[in-house]
Amino acid sequence: MEDRLYQDTELVQFYDYDNPGTEDYKRYSRWIKKAESILDIGCGTGTLAVTMVQKGKKVTATDFAKEMLEAARKKSDKVTWIQADARLLNIPEKFDLIILTGHAFQVFLTDEDRENVFQTIKNHLNDEGIFVFDSRNPLVKDWKTWTEKESTRFFTHPQHGTIKAWNAWEGNSTTLTYHTFYESKAKGKLWQANSVISFPTKENISYLLEKVGLKIKTVYGDWEFNTYHPDSEEMIFVGSISS
């Protein structure tokens, strides 16, 4: 799980500007509003966790990358921040809501990894609790748009000025490497990181959830909460512990 994009401060400095996270609370609000205690797995730099705690929720947020958590801790001391591998997380607490946002689930590359994450969810979910996570639908092959021409975006960084960012990719849905580039023309500098993710199928995810004793309530296909169909870009899984 070595990944410079999330574990190198030279790259982490760009994360919040490239991923402002302004939509995450809106997307998950229907579940957040009903929960008192929330576990945010793969919290990144903590933007959503901080928003949730500001709404009066009790929030525990975890991430594998200590560099991301260092940025997160600067935002709030009211969140319980834990550096941990989601496959091995074991804390003496259960939660009303467990979330993995921003396609964080896709960093788990094997069935064993995914099953261990689902076991973590089950171990930390209240009997009446809900889990929610998203994963891109491999049938759509969205990664084919991750080219410089189609993925270029710009943002302003306080130290480096205007940043041009873009992506490239290689591989397939089982193991896909995507490259992230940040370029500051004013400073004449280019940063690059390579990340490996997987695109498990709906059937694979459903099987592993059931295997560990988790029950799917709904699978949405987008953030307008339309029901999943094979052409949907997203797979948003909502579920609970099997009764």
Secondary structure, DSSP 4 states (H G I P E B T S, - for coil): ---HHHH-HHHHTTHHHH---TTHHHHHHHHHTT-SEEEEET-TT-HHHHHHHHTT-EEEEEES-HHHHHHHHTT-SSSEEEE--TTT---S--EEEEEE-TTGGGG--SHHHHHHHHHHHHHHEEEEEEEEEEEE-TTT-GGGG-SHHHH-EEEEETTTEEEEEEEEEEE-SSSEEEEEEEEETTTTEEEEEEEEE----HHHHHHHHHHHTEEEEEEESSTT-PBP-TT-SEEEEEEEE--
